[in-house]
Amino acid sequence: MAFGLFRKSDKKDEKKEEHSGPRYYDLTVKDIVAETKDAIRIVFEQPAQKMAYKSGQFLTLIVPVQGKEVRRAYSLCSSPFVDADLAVSVKRVDNGLMSNWLPDHLRVGDKVKVMEPMGQFTTEYAQDKKRHLMMFAGGSGITPMLSIIKSLLTQEPDSIVSLIYCNRNIDSIIFKDELSTWETRYEGRLHVIHILDEAPMNWQGYSGLLNHDMLSKLLERIPDWGLDKTTYLMCGPEGMMKNVETLLAARSIPANKIFKESFVQGTIDKDKKEQQQASGEAKAREVTIRYDGQEFKVMVEPHRTILETALDQGIDLPYSCQSGLCTACRGKALSGQVKLDEEEGLSQSERAEGYVLTCVGHPLTDDVVIEIG
């Protein structure tokens, strides 16, 4: 994502070796660390052909659960500049298929199939840069933030980070000790402020909902580097991020200085989106998909996505989150019109060039041709 240097990268500019579709790896589990009672860190050994990635990106884990292949995207908490291994964080969620299977069944030494790192919540680092990253994280939203923190502090000696981290209680703070260690090691360059919903009696920090008055007090404790050198990042529950966006807007922070990473598709405006997509999808339409040197034709029924239709017919297309956020299923519409339920994963330039996301895509015309890879 781009804030000066965070950006939504255009895939056509990425320097990759020529190959069709994403790469897959079988990674060995090196360690499993209990971060809290309901969150673990999974550490993977780097494969023989070292996997390159950027801080802020995610891995898609692919495991058989209840006889079915399940895919879920998890942000990397490791830094390519600091850590020899790869690591992701997984937090249990109610009725979460993968998030509960992994801590219950995964063991050290197991092999896990993963899709190559993806994601655009990234930035480039340089020794001569001087900037202030203002971070808002909630719960497991700390995961990509930790990766970025480690990279920025080690790669940009004149840059600083301020982190406001919201959690239910003190026992649910993921990476609590590690954040404290980095704050001590880089004293004056990393400021961590914890906010708890349920604070213990001896809690000296902030508690309750992050509101305008609290944010004003917090910002008094945080260095003010001005808008030109400050970028605002957020990752956490949808409600928290909506709240932060409102608070920042009230302080006249421009939208182009604010960047967020979403783990799940938003539900706040879901009814509005469903009403918008209702028109134009009243009949089945044929879609041509070009992938991995082959051409497939699928008939997409109303209110079914292009991806789920293709998967049902045994076409092994790339995908991960299935909510229009990760872009693993990204393709270019060479002709026809495609309606997307969710466009947040694509940059404005990508949309202008005809790129679509098959996991949230519905054909609006009978001449849709999509090229993937």
C-alpha positions in Angstrom: 0.0 0.0 0.0 1.3 3.4 -0.7 1.9 6.2 1.7 4.8 7.8 0.3 6.4 4.4 0.2 3.6 2.0 1.2 1.8 1.2 -2.0 -0.4 -1.2 -3.8 2.1 -2.7 -6.2 1.2 -3.2 -9.8 1.8 -6.9 -10.4 3.0 -6.2 -14.0 6.0 -4.4 -12.5 7.1 -7.2 -10.2 10.2 -8.9 -11.3 9.4 -12.6 -11.3 10.7 -15.5 -13.2 8.4 -16.6 -15.9 6.0 -19.3 -14.7 2.3 -19.9 -14.9 0.4 -19.3 -11.7 1.7 -19.0 -8.1 4.4 -21.3 -6.7 3.7 -23.8 -4.0 6.1 -25.1 -1.3 6.1 -27.9 1.2 7.5 -26.3 4.4 8.6 -28.1 7.5 7.3 -26.9 10.8 10.4 -26.0 12.9 8.6 -24.8 16.0 5.2 -24.0 17.5 5.2 -21.3 20.1 2.2 -20.5 22.4 2.0 -16.7 22.3 -1.3 -16.6 24.3 -3.8 -19.2 25.4 -5.5 -18.9 22.0 -2.7 -17.7 19.6 0.3 -19.6 18.4 3.3 -18.7 16.3 4.2 -21.4 13.6 7.8 -21.3 12.6 8.7 -22.8 9.2 12.2 -23.7 8.0 13.2 -21.9 4.8 13.1 -24.3 1.8 16.3 -25.2 0.0 15.4 -22.6 -2.6 14.9 -19.7 -0.2 11.5 -18.1 -0.3 11.7 -14.4 -0.8 9.0 -12.2 0.8 8.3 -8.7 2.0 7.3 -7.5 5.4 3.5 -7.2 5.6 2.8 -10.1 3.2 1.1 -13.4 4.0 1.4 -17.1 3.4 -1.6 -19.2 2.3 -1.6 -22.5 4.3 -3.2 -25.5 2.6 -4.1 -28.5 4.8 -6.6 -31.3 4.7 -9.3 -30.8 7.3 -12.1 -33.3 7.6 -11.2 -34.8 4.3 -11.3 -31.5 2.4 -8.5 -29.2 1.3 -8.8 -25.9 3.2 -6.9 -22.7 2.4 -6.4 -19.8 4.8 -4.1 -16.8 4.5 -1.9 -15.8 7.6 0.3 -12.8 7.8 4.0 -13.3 8.3 5.3 -12.0 11.6 8.9 -12.7 10.7 11.1 -10.1 8.9 13.2 -11.0 5.8 16.0 -8.7 7.2 16.0 -10.2 10.7 14.7 -13.8 10.8 16.3 -16.8 9.3 13.0 -18.7 9.3 9.5 -17.9 8.2 6.8 -17.5 10.9 3.0 -16.8 10.9 0.7 -16.2 13.8 -2.7 -18.1 14.1 -5.4 -17.0 16.6 -8.3 -19.2 17.4 -11.7 -17.8 16.4 -15.1 -19.2 17.2 -16.1 -21.9 14.6 -12.9 -21.2 12.7 -12.1 -24.4 10.7 -8.4 -23.8 10.1 -7.7 -21.6 13.1 -8.7 -24.3 15.5 -7.3 -27.3 13.5 -3.8 -25.9 13.4 -3.2 -25.5 17.2 -5.0 -28.8 17.8 -3.3 -31.0 15.2 -0.1 -29.4 13.8 3.2 -30.8 15.2 6.8 -29.9 14.8 8.3 -31.8 11.9 5.0 -31.8 9.9 5.0 -30.7 6.3 2.6 -28.0 5.3 1.8 -27.0 1.7 1.9 -23.2 1.2 1.3 -20.8 -1.6 4.1 -18.3 -2.3 4.0 -15.0 -0.2 1.5 -12.5 -1.5 -0.1 -9.2 -0.3 0.4 -5.5 -0.9 0.5 -4.2 2.6 4.2 -3.5 2.0 6.8 -0.9 1.6 10.4 -0.6 0.4 13.2 0.2 2.9 16.3 2.4 2.5 19.0 3.6 4.9 18.5 7.3 4.0 14.7 7.4 4.6 13.3 9.3 7.6 9.7 8.7 8.4 7.2 8.0 11.1 4.9 5.0 10.9 1.8 5.4 13.1 0.3 2.0 13.7 -3.1 0.9 15.0 -3.5 -2.8 15.7 -6.1 -5.0 17.3 -5.8 -8.6 18.3 -4.1 -10.7 15.6 -3.8 -7.6 13.5 -0.4 -7.1 15.2 1.1 -9.9 13.0 2.0 -7.9 9.9 2.8 -4.9 12.0 5.5 -6.8 13.9 7.1 -7.8 10.6 7.1 -4.2 9.4 8.4 -2.9 12.8 11.4 -5.2 12.8 12.3 -4.3 9.2 11.9 -0.6 9.6 13.9 -0.3 12.8 16.8 -2.4 11.4 16.8 -0.9 7.9 16.1 2.8 8.4 18.1 4.2 11.4 16.4 7.6 11.2 12.8 6.3 11.1 10.5 5.7 14.1 7.3 3.7 14.8 4.4 4.4 17.2 2.1 1.5 17.9 -1.3 1.7 19.5 -2.3 -1.9 20.2 -5.9 -2.8 21.4 -6.7 -6.1 23.1 -9.4 -7.6 25.3 -7.2 -8.1 28.3 -3.6 -8.3 29.3 -3.4 -12.1 28.7 -4.6 -11.7 25.1 -1.7 -9.4 24.0 0.1 -11.3 21.3 3.9 -10.8 21.1 3.8 -8.8 24.4 7.3 -9.7 25.5 8.8 -9.4 22.0 7.4 -5.9 21.5 8.8 -4.9 24.9 12.2 -6.3 23.9 12.2 -4.3 20.6 11.0 -1.2 22.4 14.0 -1.5 24.9 16.5 -2.3 22.2 15.4 0.7 20.0 14.6 3.1 22.8 13.2 6.4 21.5 12.4 4.9 18.1 9.6 2.5 19.0 6.7 3.7 21.2 4.2 1.0 22.2 0.9 2.0 23.8 -1.5 -0.8 25.0 -5.2 -0.3 25.3 -7.3 -3.0 27.1 -11.1 -3.5 27.1 -10.8 -5.3 30.5 -8.0 -3.8 32.5 -6.7 -5.3 35.8 -6.9 -3.3 39.0 -3.2 -2.4 38.8 -3.2 -1.4 35.1 -1.4 1.9 34.6 -2.2 2.2 30.9 -5.3 3.0 28.9 -8.6 1.1 29.0 -11.9 1.1 27.2 -12.9 2.1 23.7 -10.5 4.1 21.6 -12.5 7.3 21.2 -11.7 10.9 20.1 -10.7 12.1 23.6 -8.4 9.1 24.2 -6.8 9.4 20.8 -6.1 13.1 21.5 -4.4 12.2 24.7 -2.4 9.4 23.0 -1.2 11.6 20.3 0.2 14.0 22.9 2.6 11.2 23.9 3.6 10.4 20.4 6.2 12.4 18.4 4.7 14.7 15.8 6.7 14.6 12.6 4.0 16.3 10.5 1.8 14.9 7.7 4.5 14.8 5.1 6.6 12.3 7.1 3.9 10.4 8.9 1.9 7.5 7.5 -1.0 5.7 9.3 -1.4 2.0 9.2 -4.1 -0.2 10.7 -4.9 -3.8 11.0 -7.5 -5.5 13.2 -11.2 -6.1 13.6 -13.5 -4.3 11.2 -15.2 -2.2 13.8 -11.9 -1.0 15.3 -10.6 0.1 11.8 -13.8 1.9 11.0 -13.5 3.7 14.3 -9.9 4.7 13.7 -10.7 5.9 10.2 -13.5 8.1 11.6 -11.1 9.5 14.3 -8.4 10.2 11.8 -10.8 11.9 9.5 -12.0 14.1 12.3 -8.3 15.2 12.7 -8.2 16.0 9.0 -5.7 13.2 8.2 -5.9 12.8 4.4 -7.2 9.4 3.2 -4.0 8.9 1.1 -2.0 8.8 4.3 -4.0 6.0 5.7 -3.5 2.3 4.8 -5.1 -0.8 6.2 -4.9 -4.6 6.0 -8.1 -6.5 6.3 -8.3 -10.2 7.4 -12.0 -10.6 6.6 -14.4 -9.1 4.1 -16.3 -6.2 5.7 -19.9 -6.8 6.8 -20.8 -3.2 7.9 -21.8 -2.3 4.3 -22.8 -5.8 3.2 -26.5 -5.1 2.7 -25.7 -2.1 0.5 -23.2 -4.2 -1.6 -25.8 -7.0 -2.0 -28.4 -4.5 -3.3 -25.9 -3.1 -5.7 -24.9 -6.4 -7.2 -28.5 -7.7 -7.5 -29.0 -6.1 -10.9 -27.4 -7.7 -14.0 -27.0 -11.2 -12.5 -30.4 -12.6 -13.2 -29.2 -15.3 -15.6 -26.3 -17.7 -16.1 -23.5 -16.5 -18.3 -20.5 -18.3 -19.9 -17.0 -17.3 -18.9 -13.8 -18.3 -20.6 -10.8 -18.7 -18.4 -7.3 -19.0 -19.7 -4.9 -20.4 -17.1 -1.7 -22.5 -17.2 -1.7 -22.8 -21.0 -5.2 -24.1 -21.1 -8.6 -22.6 -21.9 -11.7 -23.5 -19.9 -15.4 -22.5 -20.3 -17.7 -22.4 -17.3 -21.3 -21.5 -17.0 -21.7 -19.2 -14.0 -25.1 -19.2 -12.3 -26.6 -16.0 -10.8 -25.2 -15.2 -7.4 -22.3 -17.7 -7.8 -18.7 -16.5 -8.2 -16.5 -17.3 -11.1 -14.0 -19.0 -8.8 -16.4 -21.3 -7.0 -18.0 -22.3 -10.3 -14.5 -23.2 -11.7 -13.5 -25.1 -8.5 -16.8 -27.1 -8.6 -15.8 -28.2 -12.1 -12.4 -29.4 -11.0 -10.4 -26.5 -12.5 -7.5 -25.9 -10.0 -7.3 -22.1 -10.1 -5.2 -20.2 -7.6 -7.0 -18.7 -4.6 -6.7 -18.0 -0.9 -9.0 -15.8 1.1 -12.1 -16.1 -1.1 -13.2 -12.6 0.1 -11.6 -10.3 -2.4 -8.7 -9.1 -0.2 -5.6 -11.2 -0.9 -5.6 -11.0 -4.7 -4.3 -14.6 -5.0 -7.1 -15.2 -7.6 -6.4 -12.1 -9.6 -6.8 -12.2 -13.4 -7.2 -9.8 -16.3 -10.5 -9.5 -18.0 -9.6 -9.4 -21.7 -13.2 -8.8 -22.7 -16.7 -8.5 -21.2 -17.8 -6.9 -17.9 -17.3 -8.4 -14.4 -19.0 -7.2 -11.2 -16.9 -7.5 -8.0 -18.5 -7.8 -4.6 -15.3 -6.4 -3.1 -12.7 -4.2 -4.8 -10.5 -3.3 -1.8 -7.8 -5.8 -2.9 -7.1 -4.1 -6.2 -5.4 -0.7 -6.8 -7.1 1.9 -8.8 -4.7 1.4 -11.7 -5.3 -2.4 -11.6 -9.0 -1.9 -11.9 -8.5 0.6 -14.8 -6.4 -2.0 -16.6 -9.2 -4.6 -16.3 -7.9 -6.8 -13.5 -10.6 -8.7 -11.5 -10.8 -11.1 -8.6 -12.5 -14.3 -9.5 -13.4 -15.1 -5.9 -15.8 -12.2 -5.7 -16.4 -11.8 -9.5 -19.7 -12.2 -11.3 -20.1 -12.0 -15.1 -22.4 -9.2 -16.3 -22.1 -10.0 -20.0 -21.8 -13.1 -22.2 -18.3 -12.4 -23.6 -16.2 -12.5 -20.4 -12.7 -13.8 -21.0 -10.3 -13.8 -18.1 -6.5 -14.6 -18.2 -4.9 -15.7 -15.0 -1.2 -15.9 -14.3 
